[in-house]
Each structure stands twice: as structure tokens, then as C-alpha cells.
């Protein structure tokens, strides 16, 4: 076996490991992006516990095909990088979409979110969603809403009953 083949197998293995170990993976392509711009993106991603690994498109294609992620491997165009994370996919997609709007040569090609394929359009929709924490707080408030309304209604009925009893008592001459 040649040194080049061994190196390619290690790269393919590293990509497969990154996809297997992390819950979310995004595929991005870039062209004409400066090193300083890429470093800014890497810093933004690392703040959200995401790592970006630049790889050759052929190596990424082999790894994704071996993992039977054909949908994602078909989206490989030009120079590519994979962004792996276990953190909130919405936050990561916001960073990637924002960066793609700022830098013409950068685009999000798709992703892999909790075992499901995301198209380019899906990633853009995901970036429009609020963060996980905001969604959870909205869900909690929706779950609490019926209980608080019930408590308000029960209190209102109790106040009405007490008012009626007081009026009846006053009518009968009590204090």
C-alpha cells in the first residue's frame, strides 16, 4: 500500500468519525475566501462548540458515500469543509448562513441533522428558527398557560361565590 493511499484512508476515517460522533454536520463550499475570513468563521463556530474541518472534495465524497449519505455527497462542489457540532443546530446554521451572505464565495450545501439529511433550503429555514432555549421557553409557557388560566378561572369563580354570599348575607341582615 502506498503512503498516499494510507493518508487518504486516514482522512476518510477522520471525516466518518466526525460525522458519527457529532449529532449535526454541515457541508459548506468556499472559493476565494481569505485565511483571515476563515479564521473569523472558525472563531464564531468555536464559540458555539462547533469545529470546521477543511477537506478535499474527493475525500469528503468518498467518506460520505461509504457512510451511505448519498444526498450529502451529491452536493459536494469545489473546495469543501465540514462543520461538526453537538450544540444547537439552529445557532450554527445562523452563523453559516450569515457568513454566506457576507462572503460571496462561501455557501452552505446541506447538512446532516440528528440522522436526517438537510438540503441547502432546509439549512436556511433552520437558521430562521429561534434558538433551542427560546423554543423550550415558549413551549414551557404554552404548557403553563392552561394551568394558569384554570387557576385564574377558579379564583374568579371563588370571588364571585364569596360576593354572592356576602350580598345574600347583607340582604338577610347579617354583617
C-alpha positions as CSV (number, residue, x, y, z in Angstrom):
1,X,0.0,0.0,0.0
2,X,1.3,3.4,-0.9
3,X,1.7,6.3,1.5
4,X,-0.9,8.4,-0.4
5,X,-3.5,5.6,0.0
6,X,-2.8,5.3,3.7
7,X,-3.1,9.1,4.1
8,X,-6.4,9.1,2.1
9,X,-7.8,6.3,4.3
10,X,-6.9,8.2,7.4
11,X,-8.6,11.4,6.1
12,X,-11.7,9.4,5.1
13,X,-11.7,7.8,8.6
14,X,-11.4,11.2,10.3
15,X,-14.4,12.5,8.3
16,X,-16.5,9.5,9.1
17,X,-15.6,9.7,12.8
18,X,-16.6,13.4,12.9
19,X,-20.0,12.6,11.3
20,X,-20.5,9.6,13.6
21,X,-19.5,11.3,16.8
22,X,-21.4,14.6,16.4
23,X,-25.1,15.0,16.1
24,X,-25.0,17.7,13.4
25,X,-22.8,18.1,10.4
26,X,-23.0,20.9,7.8
27,X,-21.3,20.8,4.4
28,X,-20.0,24.1,3.1
29,X,-18.2,25.0,0.0
30,X,-15.9,28.0,-0.4
31,X,-13.8,29.7,-3.1
32,X,-11.8,32.9,-2.8
33,X,-12.1,33.2,0.9
34,X,-9.1,34.6,2.7
35,X,-7.4,32.9,5.6
36,X,-8.4,35.7,7.9
37,X,-12.1,35.4,6.9
38,X,-11.9,31.7,7.5
39,X,-10.3,32.3,10.9
40,X,-13.2,34.7,11.9
41,X,-15.7,32.0,10.9
42,X,-13.8,29.3,12.9
43,X,-13.8,31.6,16.0
44,X,-17.5,32.2,15.7
45,X,-18.1,28.5,15.3
46,X,-15.9,27.5,18.2
47,X,-17.8,29.9,20.5
48,X,-20.8,27.7,19.8
49,X,-18.8,24.4,20.3
50,X,-18.5,23.6,16.6
51,X,-15.5,22.7,14.6
52,X,-14.8,23.2,10.9
53,X,-12.6,20.8,9.1
54,X,-11.4,21.7,5.6
55,X,-11.0,18.7,3.3
56,X,-10.6,17.8,-0.4
57,X,-14.0,17.3,-2.1
58,X,-13.0,13.9,-3.4
59,X,-12.1,12.7,0.1
60,X,-15.3,14.1,1.6
61,X,-17.3,12.4,-1.3
62,X,-15.7,9.0,-0.6
63,X,-16.3,9.3,3.2
64,X,-20.0,10.3,2.8
65,X,-20.7,7.6,0.1
66,X,-19.1,5.0,2.4
67,X,-21.4,6.2,5.2
68,X,-24.4,5.9,2.8
69,X,-25.1,9.6,3.0
70,X,-25.6,9.9,-0.8
71,X,-27.8,13.1,-0.5
72,X,-25.0,15.0,1.1
73,X,-22.2,13.5,-1.0
74,X,-24.1,14.6,-4.2
75,X,-23.9,18.2,-3.0
76,X,-20.1,18.5,-3.0
77,X,-18.9,21.3,-5.1
78,X,-15.4,22.8,-5.3
79,X,-13.4,23.3,-2.1
80,X,-15.4,22.0,0.9
81,X,-15.4,22.0,4.7
82,X,-17.4,20.0,7.2
83,X,-18.8,21.7,10.3
84,X,-19.4,19.2,13.2
85,X,-21.2,20.0,16.4
86,X,-23.4,18.6,19.2
87,X,-24.7,22.1,20.1
88,X,-27.8,23.8,18.8
89,X,-28.0,23.3,15.0
90,X,-30.1,26.5,14.7
91,X,-27.3,28.6,16.1
92,X,-24.7,27.0,13.9
93,X,-26.8,27.4,10.8
94,X,-27.4,31.1,11.6
95,X,-23.6,31.6,11.7
96,X,-23.1,29.8,8.4
97,X,-25.9,31.5,6.6
98,X,-24.8,34.9,7.8
99,X,-21.3,34.2,6.7
100,X,-22.5,33.1,3.3
101,X,-24.3,36.4,2.9
102,X,-21.2,38.3,3.9
103,X,-18.8,36.3,1.7
104,X,-19.7,35.7,-1.9
105,X,-17.5,32.6,-2.4
106,X,-19.0,30.8,0.6
107,X,-22.2,28.7,0.5
108,X,-23.9,26.1,2.6
109,X,-24.5,22.9,0.6
110,X,-26.5,20.9,3.1
111,X,-26.3,19.1,6.4
112,X,-27.0,16.1,8.5
113,X,-29.2,16.9,11.5
114,X,-29.9,14.1,14.1
115,X,-29.7,11.4,11.4
116,X,-31.7,13.3,8.8
117,X,-30.5,14.9,5.6
118,X,-30.9,18.7,5.3
119,X,-30.9,20.3,1.9
120,X,-29.5,23.8,1.4
121,X,-33.0,25.2,1.7
122,X,-33.6,23.3,4.9
123,X,-30.4,24.8,6.4
124,X,-31.6,28.3,5.5
125,X,-35.0,27.5,7.1
126,X,-33.3,26.1,10.2
127,X,-31.3,29.4,10.5
128,X,-34.6,31.3,10.7
129,X,-35.8,29.4,13.7
130,X,-35.2,30.8,17.2
131,X,-32.5,29.1,19.3
132,X,-33.3,25.9,21.2
133,X,-33.5,27.8,24.5
134,X,-36.1,30.2,23.1
135,X,-38.1,27.3,21.7
136,X,-38.0,25.5,25.0
137,X,-39.1,28.6,26.9
138,X,-42.0,29.1,24.5
139,X,-43.1,25.5,24.9
140,X,-42.9,25.8,28.7
141,X,-45.0,29.0,28.7
142,X,-47.6,27.2,26.4
143,X,-47.7,24.3,28.8
144,X,-48.1,26.6,31.8
145,X,-50.7,28.7,30.1
146,X,-53.7,26.4,30.5
147,X,-52.9,25.8,34.2
148,X,-52.6,29.5,35.0
149,X,-55.8,30.2,33.1
150,X,-57.6,27.4,35.1
151,X,-56.3,28.9,38.4
152,X,-57.5,32.3,37.3
153,X,-61.0,31.0,36.4
154,X,-61.2,29.0,39.7
155,X,-60.2,32.1,41.7
156,X,-62.7,34.2,39.8
157,X,-65.5,31.8,40.5
158,X,-64.5,31.7,44.2
159,X,-64.6,35.5,44.3
160,X,-68.0,35.5,42.6
161,X,-69.3,33.0,45.0
162,X,-68.0,35.0,48.0
163,X,-69.5,38.1,46.6
164,X,-72.9,36.4,46.2
165,X,-72.7,35.0,49.7
166,X,-71.8,38.4,51.1
167,X,-74.7,40.1,49.2
168,X,-77.1,37.4,50.4
169,X,-75.8,37.8,54.0
170,X,-76.3,41.5,53.8
171,X,-79.8,41.1,52.4
172,X,-80.7,38.8,55.3
173,X,-79.4,41.4,57.7
174,X,-76.1,39.8,58.7
175,X,-72.8,41.6,58.8
